[in-house]
Amino acid sequence: MTVTDRIALDPFGTDLAAESARLRALGPVVPVELPGGIPAWAPTGHEVLRNLMLDPRVSKDARLHWRLWPEVGQHPAWSWIVNWVGVVNMLSTYGPDHARLRKLVAPSFTLRRTEAMRPRVAAITAGLLDAVHAEGAGGGVVDLRAGLAHPLPMRMICELLGVPDALWSDAASLIADVMDTSDQSPEHAASVAERIGTVLGALIAYRRENPADDMTTELIRVRDEEGGRLGDQELLHTLLLVVGAGFETTVNLIGNAVVALLTHPEQLAAVRSGAIGWDAVVDETLRAHPSVSALPLRFAAEDLRVGEVTIPAGDAIITTFGAAGLDPAHYGPDADRFDAARGADDHLAFGIGVHRCVGAPLARMEALTALPALFDRFPELSLAVKPDELRQVPSFIAHGWQEIPVRLHG
């Protein structure tokens, strides 16, 4: 297979397992096209992706290491990628710049800080389940994404950042638009870029006038008092990353776990009996149904040899969490089956190495609070539609459900 035979990735992420298997059959790393025709390489297995993520010759800075970065403006259909790799935060920097920006955010996600938030997560969860109960008490259908999976992480990340109530809806809508890869029009990309500045600029302005004990206030202080550590754009884009990574991914983690358990009742029974622990459920969800199936982009800072293939310096690489989690060479011939008893906790869904997600402990804690509380409260919970009637979010990046319609009693 040559680079002229690139496989176009489905911008809607319709069937991750089938697409991953198709690519895996072609080799350990395959030339693909991202939405809009952006050329990239897709690792197809766990070990290949893990090695590339740990390789110091793989960068996340498009400005430094993507050969095609100067040409992006010449391709209107590529406009959407600018909101991913053209921003300046931990997700798109390399070396010392990445370390500097990570050190500013990491203190808010320490184990101690995360544990201190546990009572608040439990209280919010209880209140949301009360509302879910009230809505579905008469036997009606309730959307668990809207009722639990979405508002819990949204409230927690907004409280952590100090987002005022009036901006919550705008922040959630902004992240949904960033994740939506079904529309590659320049107009959509420009609208998203403008809203990044408007919504997060409003947050910065609010917290400048109303400082509090939150991450945004602290980042503003660093920007104003220690300008060498954080610039204006870095402040804006760091907030974008924290909102997106701390919210949307946990929405999908909780939602994907709920659907997986409801469609595997024998495993749900094992969880309820204590034969399978909730930690195992979370890990298996992250392996088989990762919240982010593919993340753009990384770049070869030097020529990279992968098997019989050379990824030339300057080429883009997509981080294929979904394909890695379904790799039969690593997880066995039934890798595409959700099996919470598998005990596979070596998934790459939170990243690895210097780019491992700093918010991973918070995401796990939220899921490990919400899921047991949900199934304890509603032991007869069931899907209100057939599994094949569920609608995925329209994205090859985010991997989750648009709605999770359920009935609280059988």
N, C-alpha and C positions, 0 to 999 in steps of 0.2 A: 504493500500500500504506500502510495506517495502522498506528499502534502497537497497535491492537486486533487486528491480524492477525499477531501475533508467531509466528515459527517456533520450534518446540520443538527444541532441540539434542538429539541422541542422547547420553544419558549414558554409553553404552558406547563411543562413538567408533568405531562399526562400519565406516563407509565414509567416510573423511575427504574423498576426492576428490569423491564424488558429493554429499555435503552441501555442500561448498564451491561446487561448480558451481551447485547449486540456489539457494544464497544469492546468488551473484554475478549470476545472471540477474535478480534482483529489484532490484539497484542497488548503489551503492558502499558504502552502510552500511545495514544491515537490522535492524529490531527483532526480537529473539529472546527466547526463554525459556531460561534455564539450568536444569539439573536442580532440581526442586522448585518450578519456576515463577518463578524470580527474573528480573525484566525487565532487559534490557540491550540494547545496540547492538553489532552485529558488523560491523566493516569487512571487505570482501570482496576487496580487491585490495592489491597491494604498495604502491603510492604512497599510497593513503589511510591504510593502517596506519602506514607510515613517517612521514607527516606528523603523524598524531595522536600517535605516540610521541615526536616531537620538539617538540610544541606545549607550551609552558609552562603553557597553560591546562588541560592534562590532568593530573590528580592521581592518586596512588595511595593517598591517605589517606581511607579510608571515614569515619573519625570527623569529618573536616573537610568532606568534599565529597560524600558520598553522601546524597542526600535521604532515602532509605529506611532508612538505618542505624538510626534510632531505632525502626523498626518490625520489625526482624529477629526480635526475640523473640516477636512476635505470629504468626509463621509457622513452625510446627515443621519444615516441609519445607525451610526455608531454613537450618537449623541448621549444615549442613556448611560454609557459606560463612564462618562465623565463624573457622574454623581457617585460612582464607586471608587474609581482610581484617581480622579482629579482632586479629591478632597485631601486635606492634610490632617491625619490623625493616626492612631496606632495601627489601623488597618492598612494604611497606605504609605508607611515609612519604613526605613531600613537602617540597621546599625544604630549609631548614637542617637539619631533623631527618634527612632522607635523607643529606645530605652528611656529617653528623657520624657516623652509623652506618657509612657506606661507608668512611670514613677509618680506622675501627678494623679493618676486615677486609682492605682492599686490600693492605696490606704483605705479607700471607701469600701473595698470588697474583701478585707481580711476575714479570717475565720471568726475572730472576736466580734467584728462589726456585724457579720452575717448572723451569728448566734443571737446578738442583741436584737435583731429584727424579727426573730422567730415568733415572739408573742404577738407582734403586730400582724404578721402574716396569718397566724391562727385566728386572730380576731376578725380580720377582713374576710377570711375564708368562711367563718361562721356566719357573718352577716350576709354574704353573698348566697350561701346555701339557704338561709332563711328566705331570701327573696325568690330563689329558685323554687323552694317548696310552696310559697304562696302562689306563684305563677302556675305551677303544675299540679296543685292539689286536687283539682277537679278532673284530672285525667287528661288534661290537654298536653300539647307538645311544647317542650321547652328547648331553646337553643343553648346548649351548654357552653358553646364558645362565647356567646354574648353574655351568658349569665355567670360564668366562672373563669374559663380559661383566658379570656381577654381582660376582664377588669382587674383580676388579682395582680398579675405582673405589671399592668399599667399603673395601678395605684402605687405599687411599691417603688417602681422606678421613678415615678413623678415625685413621690415623697423624698426619695434619696436625692434627686436633683433639685428639689424645691420648685417644681413646676406648679404654678397657681392653677386652681380648678378651672379657670376660664380658658386655659390653654390646653387642657388634657385632650379634648376632642381633636383640636388642630394637630397636636403632636402625633396622635394615633393615626390620623388620616395621612399625615406626611409620610410616616414610616411605611404604611400600606402602599403608597404610591411608589416609594423607592423600591420596594420589593417586587412590585408588579412589572414583569418583563414581557408582558403580552403586547405592550404598546411601545415601539421603538421610534416613534416620530420625534423629530427635533422639537416640535411644539410641546410635547409631553415632558421631554427632558428639561427644556427651558422652564416650564412651569414648576417642575420639582425643584430645580435649582433656586428659583425665585422664592419658593415657599420655605426652603431651608433657611434662607436669609431672613425671611419675614417672621416665621414662627419662632425660630431659635433666637433671632435678634430681639424679639419681644420678650423672651424669657430672660435674656441677658439684661435688657433694659429694666425689667421688673426687679430683678434681684440686685441690680446696682442701686436702685432706689429703696429696696426693701431687703437688705441683707439678713441672712438667717444662718442656722447651722445646717448647711446643705452643700452638695458638691459644686453647684453652679456658683454660689457665693465664694467658695474657696478658690475656684478656678479664676474667677474675676479678680480676686485679691492677688493671685499669683501673676496674672497678666498685668495688673496695674502697678504692683510693687516690685515684681521680679521679671520685667519684660523680656529678658533674655531666655527665660524658661518657657514662655508661652506667648505666641503672637495672636493677633485678632482672628485670623482665619483658623488657626489651630484651636482656639477656644470654641469657635462656632462648630467646627467639624468634629471636635472631641465630644461635644454635647450630642451631635447627630449620632455618632457611633454608640454612645452609652445608651441613648434612648432606644435605638434600633436593636442593639445586641442584648440589652437588658429587658426588653419588652417582647418584641415579636417572636424571638426564639423560644421564650418560655411559654408564650401562648400556644405555640405548636407542640412543644414538649408535653404539656398537660393534655391538650386536645388529642394528639396522636396516641398517647397512652390510654386515654378513655376509649377511643375507638378500637384500639388493638384488644383491650380486655373484653369489651362488649362483643367483639366478633370472635373471641376465643373463650367461650364460657368455661371450658374445662380448666383453663389457666386461671381465670378469675376465681373459680372455686378453690383452686390450690392456693391462691394468694389469700383468700378469706380464711382458709383453714390454717394458715401460717406455714404451709409447706414451701411456699415461695415468698421471699421478702420483697418489700416495696423497693428497696435499692436495686434489686435485680430487675424489677419491672422498668424502672427508670433507665437503667443501662441498656436493656434490650430494646426499649423504645428508641434510644439515641443511636443504637447500632442499626436496627432494621428500618426505622422511620425517623431519620435525623431531622431536626427542625430546619436545618440548612442543608440542602442536598448538594449544592455546588456554589462555590464562592469565587467571584472574580476579583482580582487576578493576581497571580505571582509571575515573576519574570526571571528568565535565565540570565544571570550576570556574567556567566561564562558558558562555553559549550558544555552540555551535559550529556553523558552517555547513559542511556537506559536500555539495557538489553542490547539489541542490535540497532537501536535507534539513537540518533544524535539530535538533541534539542538545541538548535543554534542559539548562541548568545543574542539576547534581545528579543527572543520569542516569548509569548505569553503562555502561562500555564494556569489551568483552572483547578481549584482545589475540590476534588470530587468526593466529598464525604459520603454521599449516598452510594456510589459504586464501591467504595472501600468497605463499607459496612455489609455489603451483600456479596463479598468475594468468597466463593466456595473454596478457594485454595487456602484461605485463612480460617474460615468459619465452618467449613464442611459442606457437603452436597446439599444440605437443607438451609443454606445461608439465607435464602429468600423467604424463609418461614419465620414468623414471630414466635419465639419460644423463650418465655421469661425464665425457664429453668436452665437455660443455656449457660448462664454464669459468665458471659463474655463482658468483661469490664475494661477491655483494652481498645475500645472503639476510639475513633479520632474526632468524634462529633464536637468536642470542645477545643480541638486543636491539640498541638503538642509543642514542646520546646518553648522558645521565647515568645511565641505568639499564642500560647494557650490562653483561652478566654479567662480574664480576671474575674468575670461574673459567674463562673461555673458553680461555685459553692452556693450562691444565692439562688440560681436557677434550680439546682437540685433541692435546696431546702424548700422552695415554694412548691415544687412538684410533690415532694415527700410530705408536705403538709396538706395540700389540696386533695390529692388522690385518695388517701385513706379516709379523710373526712367525708368526701363525696360518697364513696361506696359504703361507708358505715351508716351514713344518713339515709341513703336510698338503696337498700340491699336488692330491690327488685328492678333497679334501673335497666332500661333496655333502649336500643335504637328504635326510633320511630319510622325509619325508612330502611330499605334494603341497603346493604353495604355499597353495592355498585351505584346507588343513587346519590351517595355523598359527593359533594363537589370540592375538588382541590382548589387551593388558591392558585391564580394564574401566574405561575412563576417557575423558572427552572432553578431559582435560588432558594426561596422559601419552600418548605414542604409541610403542608398542613391542610386543614379543612376550612372552607368558607363558613359553614354552619355545622353544628353537631346536634341535630334534632333528636330528642329523647323523650321517653315517658318515664315518670318517676316510679310508677307501680305497674307490675305485669298485668 
